Amino acid sequence: MLSGNDMSYLPAQINLGLQIFILAIVLAAWILKKKRKLVLHGVLMLVGVALNFVSFLIVMGPSILGLEIIRTQPFHEYSLIALAHAATGLIDLIMGAVIVASWRLQSSLKGCVRRKMAMRVTMVLWTIALVLGIWFYTILYGF
C-alpha cells in the first residue's frame, strides 16, 4: 500500500462514494433505455456526466497531478495504473460530455441511433476507468 500522505483520505473516500453513486445512475439510465424511456435515460446520463466532471475538477485532476510517484517513478506499476486510469477517465469524460451535449442540442432523438457505437465505447472506457480507479484507491488506502 502506498502512503496516502500526498492526498487527503476524506476527499478520496467521498469521491469513491460519488463514483459508486454515478455507477447507480448509469445502471438506472441503462434500465430506462431498455424500457425505451430515452429522454429520462438522457437526463440521467447528463447528471452522471456532470457529477463525474465535478469529481474530476475537484478531486481526481488535482490528485493525479499531486502524486509524487508519477513524477519520480513514471514506469512504476502504481504510476502506470494511475496514468491508465487518468487517460481512460479523461477520454471517457470528454466523449460523455460530447455525447450528452449533442443529445441536448437536438430536438429529435433520431440522432442517438447514430451515436450508439460511441455510447458503447464510452461505457467501456468508463467501466475500465472505474475499475482502475477502485484498484488504485485500494493501493493507496486499502479497504
C-alpha positions as CSV (number, residue, x, y, z in Angstrom):
1,M,0.0,0.0,0.0
2,L,1.3,3.4,-0.9
3,S,1.4,6.2,1.6
4,G,-1.7,8.4,1.2
5,N,0.2,11.4,2.7
6,D,0.2,13.2,-0.7
7,M,-3.6,13.1,-0.8
8,S,-6.2,13.7,1.8
9,Y,-8.1,10.5,2.6
10,L,-11.5,12.1,3.2
11,P,-11.9,13.6,-0.4
12,A,-10.8,10.2,-1.8
13,Q,-13.5,8.4,0.3
14,I,-16.1,10.9,-0.7
15,N,-15.1,10.6,-4.4
16,L,-15.2,6.8,-4.2
17,G,-18.8,7.1,-2.8
18,L,-19.6,9.5,-5.6
19,Q,-18.3,7.2,-8.2
20,I,-20.4,4.3,-6.8
21,F,-23.4,6.7,-6.9
22,I,-22.6,7.5,-10.5
23,L,-22.5,3.8,-11.2
24,A,-26.0,3.5,-9.8
25,I,-27.1,6.4,-12.0
26,V,-25.6,4.8,-15.1
27,L,-27.3,1.4,-14.3
28,A,-30.6,3.2,-13.8
29,A,-30.1,5.0,-17.1
30,W,-29.4,1.7,-18.8
31,I,-32.6,0.2,-17.4
32,L,-34.6,3.3,-18.7
33,K,-33.0,2.8,-22.1
34,K,-34.1,-0.8,-22.2
35,K,-37.7,0.4,-21.3
36,R,-37.4,2.9,-24.1
37,K,-37.7,5.9,-21.8
38,L,-35.0,7.6,-23.8
39,V,-35.5,11.2,-22.5
40,L,-35.2,10.1,-18.9
41,H,-32.2,7.9,-19.9
42,G,-30.6,11.0,-21.4
43,V,-31.3,13.1,-18.4
44,L,-29.7,10.6,-16.0
45,M,-26.7,10.3,-18.2
46,L,-26.4,14.1,-18.2
47,V,-26.5,14.0,-14.4
48,G,-23.8,11.3,-14.3
49,V,-21.5,13.1,-16.7
50,A,-21.9,16.4,-14.8
51,L,-21.2,14.7,-11.5
52,N,-18.1,12.9,-13.0
53,F,-16.9,16.3,-14.4
54,V,-17.2,17.9,-11.0
55,S,-15.4,15.0,-9.4
56,F,-12.6,15.3,-11.9
57,L,-12.2,19.0,-11.3
58,I,-12.3,18.9,-7.5
59,V,-10.7,15.6,-6.6
60,M,-9.3,13.4,-9.5
61,G,-7.4,16.0,-11.5
62,P,-5.6,17.6,-8.6
63,S,-4.9,14.1,-7.1
64,I,-3.2,12.8,-10.2
65,L,-1.1,15.9,-10.6
66,G,-0.1,15.7,-6.9
67,L,1.2,12.1,-7.0
68,E,4.9,12.2,-6.4
69,I,5.4,8.6,-7.6
70,I,4.3,9.6,-11.1
71,R,7.0,12.3,-11.2
72,T,9.7,10.2,-9.6
73,Q,9.0,6.7,-11.0
74,P,6.8,7.1,-14.1
75,F,7.2,3.4,-15.1
76,H,6.4,2.0,-11.6
77,E,3.4,-0.3,-11.6
78,Y,1.4,2.2,-9.4
79,S,2.2,5.0,-11.8
80,L,1.1,3.0,-14.8
81,I,-2.2,2.1,-13.1
82,A,-2.8,5.8,-12.1
83,L,-1.9,7.0,-15.6
84,A,-4.1,4.4,-17.3
85,H,-6.9,5.4,-15.0
86,A,-6.4,9.1,-15.8
87,A,-6.2,8.5,-19.5
88,T,-9.2,6.3,-19.9
89,G,-11.2,8.5,-17.5
90,L,-10.3,11.7,-19.3
91,I,-11.2,10.3,-22.7
92,D,-14.4,8.9,-21.3
93,L,-15.3,12.2,-19.7
94,I,-14.7,14.1,-23.0
95,M,-16.7,11.5,-25.0
96,G,-19.5,11.5,-22.5
97,A,-19.7,15.3,-22.5
98,V,-19.8,15.4,-26.3
99,I,-22.5,12.8,-26.5
100,V,-24.6,14.4,-23.8
101,A,-24.1,17.9,-25.3
102,S,-25.0,16.7,-28.8
103,W,-28.1,15.0,-27.4
104,R,-29.2,18.1,-25.5
105,L,-28.8,20.3,-28.7
106,Q,-31.1,18.0,-30.7
107,S,-34.8,18.4,-30.9
108,S,-35.2,14.8,-32.0
109,L,-33.9,11.5,-30.6
110,K,-33.2,10.1,-34.0
111,G,-29.5,11.2,-33.8
112,C,-29.0,8.9,-30.8
113,V,-29.1,5.9,-33.0
114,R,-26.1,7.2,-35.0
115,R,-24.1,7.7,-31.7
116,K,-24.9,4.2,-30.4
117,M,-21.4,2.9,-31.0
118,A,-19.8,6.0,-29.4
119,M,-22.0,5.5,-26.4
120,R,-20.9,1.8,-26.1
121,V,-17.2,2.8,-26.4
122,T,-17.7,5.5,-23.8
123,M,-19.3,3.0,-21.4
124,V,-16.5,0.5,-21.9
125,L,-13.9,3.3,-21.2
126,W,-15.8,4.5,-18.2
127,T,-16.0,1.0,-16.8
128,I,-12.3,0.5,-17.3
129,A,-11.6,3.8,-15.7
130,L,-13.9,2.9,-12.7
131,V,-12.2,-0.4,-12.2
132,L,-8.7,1.1,-12.4
133,G,-9.7,3.9,-10.1
134,I,-11.0,1.4,-7.5
135,W,-7.9,-0.6,-7.9
136,F,-5.7,2.4,-7.4
137,Y,-7.8,3.5,-4.4
138,T,-7.1,0.1,-2.8
139,I,-3.4,0.6,-3.4
140,L,-3.4,4.0,-1.7
141,Y,-5.8,3.3,1.1
142,G,-6.8,-0.3,1.2
143,F,-10.5,-1.1,2.0
